[in-house]
Amino acid sequence: MHHTDFCPKLPEEYHEQIDDVGFKRKIPHMRYDPFSNMPMEDMVRALTNNMTTMQNNMVQFQNETKSSILNLETQVSQMVRAVSRLETRDSGKLPFQIEHDSEQEAFAITLKNEKEL
């Protein structure tokens, strides 16, 4: 037997800590933080620039969305008018086309199934 003081040890930063219940906790790893060495004025300036850029992007997105919606509304309105004209023109009528022959003073009616009357 020997004293535990003679056992080799790892430096403290490599140890896992054990809490009161016995669960292991890893010591947090150091990460690079770009704001850690930045003066307060520079951090505020960077935050302000980021917020301004984000706000400008949002306004641009809103304007593009409004423009797209107006374009869609115009197209739908044009389609509604076209369908309305077709319904009005064809309401109560059979689908046919009249051909007039001025030399013979005769009419030919061609039905959609291409039969002539």
C-alpha positions as CSV (number, residue, x, y, z in Angstrom):
1,M,0.0,0.0,0.0
2,H,1.0,3.6,-0.6
3,H,-0.4,7.0,0.0
4,T,-2.6,8.5,-2.7
5,D,-0.4,11.6,-2.7
6,F,2.2,9.5,-4.7
7,C,-0.2,8.7,-7.5
8,P,0.2,10.7,-10.7
9,K,-2.5,13.2,-11.4
10,L,-3.7,15.0,-14.5
11,P,-3.9,18.7,-14.5
12,E,-7.1,20.1,-13.0
13,E,-8.6,21.3,-16.4
14,Y,-8.8,17.7,-17.7
15,H,-10.8,16.4,-14.8
16,E,-14.5,15.8,-14.9
17,Q,-16.3,17.2,-11.9
18,I,-18.7,15.1,-9.9
19,D,-21.6,16.8,-8.3
20,D,-23.3,15.9,-5.0
21,V,-25.5,13.2,-6.5
22,G,-22.5,11.6,-8.3
23,F,-23.3,12.6,-11.9
24,K,-20.4,13.6,-14.0
25,R,-20.3,17.2,-15.4
26,K,-17.9,18.1,-18.1
27,I,-15.9,21.3,-17.6
28,P,-17.0,23.8,-20.2
29,H,-14.7,24.1,-23.2
30,M,-13.4,27.4,-24.1
31,R,-14.8,28.7,-27.4
32,Y,-13.8,31.7,-29.4
33,D,-16.2,34.5,-28.9
34,P,-15.7,37.4,-31.3
35,F,-17.2,39.9,-28.8
36,S,-15.0,38.8,-25.9
37,N,-12.2,41.2,-26.7
38,M,-14.3,43.9,-28.3
39,P,-14.7,47.3,-26.6
40,M,-18.2,48.2,-25.5
41,E,-18.6,51.0,-28.1
42,D,-17.6,48.6,-30.9
43,M,-20.1,46.0,-29.6
44,V,-22.9,48.6,-29.6
45,R,-21.9,49.8,-33.1
46,A,-21.9,46.2,-34.4
47,L,-25.3,45.5,-32.8
48,T,-26.7,48.8,-34.3
49,N,-25.4,47.9,-37.7
50,N,-26.8,44.4,-37.6
51,M,-30.2,45.8,-36.5
52,T,-30.2,48.4,-39.2
53,T,-29.4,45.8,-41.9
54,M,-32.1,43.4,-40.6
55,Q,-34.6,46.2,-40.6
56,N,-33.7,47.2,-44.1
57,N,-34.0,43.6,-45.3
58,M,-37.4,43.3,-43.6
59,V,-38.7,46.5,-45.3
60,Q,-37.5,45.3,-48.7
61,F,-39.2,41.9,-48.1
62,Q,-42.4,43.7,-47.1
63,N,-42.3,45.8,-50.3
64,E,-41.6,42.9,-52.5
65,T,-44.5,40.9,-50.9
66,K,-46.9,43.9,-51.3
67,S,-45.9,44.1,-55.0
68,S,-46.4,40.4,-55.5
69,I,-49.8,40.5,-53.9
70,L,-50.9,43.5,-56.0
71,N,-49.7,41.6,-59.1
72,L,-51.7,38.5,-58.1
73,E,-54.8,40.7,-57.4
74,T,-54.5,42.2,-60.9
75,Q,-54.2,38.8,-62.5
76,V,-57.1,37.3,-60.6
77,S,-59.3,40.4,-61.5
78,Q,-58.4,40.0,-65.2
79,M,-59.3,36.3,-65.0
80,V,-62.7,37.1,-63.3
81,R,-63.5,39.6,-66.1
82,A,-62.6,37.2,-68.8
83,V,-64.7,34.4,-67.3
84,S,-67.5,36.8,-66.8
85,R,-67.4,37.9,-70.4
86,L,-67.4,34.2,-71.6
87,E,-70.3,33.4,-69.3
88,T,-72.3,36.4,-70.6
89,R,-71.5,35.7,-74.2
90,D,-72.4,32.0,-74.0
91,S,-75.3,32.1,-71.6
92,G,-78.3,30.4,-73.1
93,K,-76.7,29.7,-76.4
94,L,-75.6,26.5,-78.0
95,P,-72.0,26.3,-78.9
96,F,-71.8,26.9,-82.7
97,Q,-70.3,29.1,-85.3
98,I,-72.2,30.8,-88.2
99,E,-70.6,31.1,-91.6
100,H,-72.2,33.5,-94.2
101,D,-71.8,32.9,-97.9
102,S,-72.7,36.2,-99.5
103,E,-72.8,34.8,-103.1
104,Q,-75.6,32.3,-102.4
105,E,-77.3,34.1,-99.6
106,A,-77.0,31.0,-97.5
107,F,-75.9,30.3,-94.0
108,A,-74.1,27.3,-92.7
109,I,-74.1,26.5,-89.0
110,T,-71.3,24.4,-87.7
111,L,-71.8,22.7,-84.4
112,K,-69.0,21.9,-82.0
113,N,-69.1,18.3,-83.1
114,E,-68.4,19.7,-86.6
115,K,-71.8,18.7,-88.2
116,E,-73.1,21.3,-90.6
117,L,-76.8,22.2,-90.7
